[in-house]
Amino acid sequence: MESLIIIGDGGHSKMVQNIVRESGTYRLTEVWDDKYPEPVARDGILYTSLDEKLQSLTQMDSDVAFFVAIGDNEIRKKIARTLALAGKKFAVIVHPTAFVEATVEIGEGSLVMAGSIVQANTVLGKHVIVNSGATVEHDISVGNFVHFAPGSVVTGGCTVADNVLIGAGSVVVPNISIGANVVVGAGSTLTRNLEEHSRKKTE
Ligand SMILES: CC(=O)SCCNC(=O)CCNC(=O)[C@H](O)C(C)(C)COP(=O)(O)OP(=O)(O)OC[C@H]1O[C@@H](n2cnc3c(N)ncnc32)[C@H](O)[C@@H]1OP(=O)(O)O
């Protein structure tokens, strides 16, 4: 079984670590987070400093896969870029209870969490999060570093550019185009296209 190193040990990472344990697709060997200035071993996993490890990436075994388990799109992007520049490869993690239709393409470093649905002909970019119970419908084009928060629903034919956060419980009607770096507030209903860098809140 392939070894896996997870970056980040906050709340989001706990969910990811559980999925890795439940699905048995990777052997989790290390977790890197700056809350561990000194290395600690627990249950056969080494918890150690992110900062120190990032400085010695080139000396590492190239066979190991990485997963950046950080919910914030910008921080996830920054760390994923550092790892990619050092030639590291990324795992794709899918919870056993998620439904991912056979034609869906999932980019490296992406995560599909418990009870979520990704439908036909949808393409997820790199380091995307489809969080618990989110629905990403058919024929949707999704950029890199996008986060579909828990319970959000993006309906068919939409386009979602890079670094977008679709807030928890929000709904996007069909064929909407969402520009890069947009934040759709929790509980919003989006019925019009959104330009990049804009925010949408419930009225
Ligand atoms: C597993 C997980 O936990 S994943 C987490 C996923 N995260 C989310 O879904 C959160 C998405 N983010 C939001 O909804 C945020 O509240 C944002 C981005 C829309 C707004 O953030 P900010 O601009 O910082 O707004 P701020 O918190 O300062 O609030 C400003 C005003 O907007 C209101 N507001 C904030 N968010 C919303 C919202 N989603 N809908 C309606 N009103 C809102 C606030 O109540 C406040 O109103 P007031 O001025 O009358 O007091």
Ligand as a Chemical Component Dictionary entry (heavy atoms), coordinates in Angstrom:
data_LIG
# 
_chem_comp.id                   LIG 
_chem_comp.type                 NON-POLYMER 
_chem_comp.pdbx_formal_charge   0 
_chem_comp.three_letter_code    LIG 
# 
loop_
_chem_comp_atom.comp_id 
_chem_comp_atom.atom_id 
_chem_comp_atom.alt_atom_id 
_chem_comp_atom.type_symbol 
_chem_comp_atom.charge 
_chem_comp_atom.model_Cartn_x 
_chem_comp_atom.model_Cartn_y 
_chem_comp_atom.model_Cartn_z 
_chem_comp_atom.pdbx_ordinal 
LIG C1  C1  C 0 -16.611 21.879 7.547  1  
LIG C2  C2  C 0 -16.702 23.431 7.479  2  
LIG O1  O1  O 0 -16.911 24.037 8.468  3  
LIG S1  S1  S 0 -16.429 24.196 5.991  4  
LIG C3  C3  C 0 -16.702 25.912 6.273  5  
LIG C4  C4  C 0 -17.340 26.568 5.100  6  
LIG N1  N1  N 0 -17.508 27.976 5.334  7  
LIG C5  C5  C 0 -18.629 28.656 5.046  8  
LIG O2  O2  O 0 -19.592 28.122 4.524  9  
LIG C6  C6  C 0 -18.613 30.120 5.399  10 
LIG C7  C7  C 0 -18.865 31.011 4.195  11 
LIG N2  N2  N 0 -18.653 32.391 4.582  12 
LIG C8  C8  C 0 -19.657 33.250 4.876  13 
LIG O3  O3  O 0 -20.847 32.964 4.723  14 
LIG C9  C9  C 0 -19.183 34.603 5.417  15 
LIG O4  O4  O 0 -20.011 34.950 6.470  16 
LIG C10 C10 C 0 -19.115 35.685 4.321  17 
LIG C11 C11 C 0 -17.846 35.379 3.499  18 
LIG C12 C12 C 0 -20.294 35.666 3.384  19 
LIG C13 C13 C 0 -19.071 37.068 4.919  20 
LIG O5  O5  O 0 -17.912 37.269 5.628  21 
LIG P1  P1  P 0 -17.537 38.790 6.061  22 
LIG O6  O6  O 0 -17.475 39.667 4.877  23 
LIG O7  O7  O 0 -16.331 38.652 6.916  24 
LIG O8  O8  O 0 -18.804 39.276 6.833  25 
LIG P2  P2  P 0 -18.981 39.550 8.392  26 
LIG O9  O9  O 0 -18.831 38.269 9.159  27 
LIG O10 O10 O 0 -18.090 40.704 8.763  28 
LIG O11 O11 O 0 -20.494 40.004 8.462  29 
LIG C14 C14 C 0 -20.928 41.229 7.890  30 
LIG C15 C15 C 0 -22.432 41.234 7.884  31 
LIG O12 O12 O 0 -22.913 40.264 6.931  32 
LIG C16 C16 C 0 -23.747 39.273 7.597  33 
LIG N3  N3  N 0 -23.432 37.979 6.985  34 
LIG C17 C17 C 0 -22.278 37.290 7.041  35 
LIG N4  N4  N 0 -22.380 36.149 6.335  36 
LIG C18 C18 C 0 -23.627 36.110 5.840  37 
LIG C19 C19 C 0 -24.318 35.155 5.049  38 
LIG N5  N5  N 0 -23.725 34.023 4.632  39 
LIG N6  N6  N 0 -25.585 35.440 4.709  40 
LIG C20 C20 C 0 -26.185 36.575 5.132  41 
LIG N7  N7  N 0 -25.573 37.522 5.899  42 
LIG C21 C21 C 0 -24.306 37.283 6.234  43 
LIG C22 C22 C 0 -23.335 39.351 9.064  44 
LIG O13 O13 O 0 -24.359 38.893 9.896  45 
LIG C23 C23 C 0 -23.055 40.828 9.227  46 
LIG O14 O14 O 0 -24.284 41.512 9.313  47 
LIG P3  P3  P 0 -24.421 42.856 10.195 48 
LIG O15 O15 O 0 -23.498 43.853 9.546  49 
LIG O16 O16 O 0 -25.878 43.192 10.047 50 
LIG O17 O17 O 0 -24.011 42.484 11.572 51 
# 
loop_
_chem_comp_bond.comp_id 
_chem_comp_bond.atom_id_1 
_chem_comp_bond.atom_id_2 
_chem_comp_bond.value_order 
_chem_comp_bond.pdbx_ordinal 
LIG C1  C2  SING 1  
LIG C2  O1  DOUB 2  
LIG C2  S1  SING 3  
LIG S1  C3  SING 4  
LIG C3  C4  SING 5  
LIG C4  N1  SING 6  
LIG N1  C5  SING 7  
LIG C5  O2  DOUB 8  
LIG C5  C6  SING 9  
LIG C6  C7  SING 10 
LIG C7  N2  SING 11 
LIG N2  C8  SING 12 
LIG C8  O3  DOUB 13 
LIG C8  C9  SING 14 
LIG C9  O4  SING 15 
LIG C9  C10 SING 16 
LIG C10 C11 SING 17 
LIG C10 C12 SING 18 
LIG C10 C13 SING 19 
LIG C13 O5  SING 20 
LIG O5  P1  SING 21 
LIG P1  O6  DOUB 22 
LIG P1  O7  SING 23 
LIG P1  O8  SING 24 
LIG O8  P2  SING 25 
LIG P2  O9  DOUB 26 
LIG P2  O10 SING 27 
LIG P2  O11 SING 28 
LIG O11 C14 SING 29 
LIG C14 C15 SING 30 
LIG C15 O12 SING 31 
LIG C15 C23 SING 32 
LIG O12 C16 SING 33 
LIG C16 N3  SING 34 
LIG C16 C22 SING 35 
LIG N3  C17 SING 36 
LIG N3  C21 SING 37 
LIG C17 N4  DOUB 38 
LIG N4  C18 SING 39 
LIG C18 C19 SING 40 
LIG C18 C21 DOUB 41 
LIG C19 N5  SING 42 
LIG C19 N6  DOUB 43 
LIG N6  C20 SING 44 
LIG C20 N7  DOUB 45 
LIG N7  C21 SING 46 
LIG C22 O13 SING 47 
LIG C22 C23 SING 48 
LIG C23 O14 SING 49 
LIG O14 P3  SING 50 
LIG P3  O15 DOUB 51 
LIG P3  O16 SING 52 
LIG P3  O17 SING 53 
# 
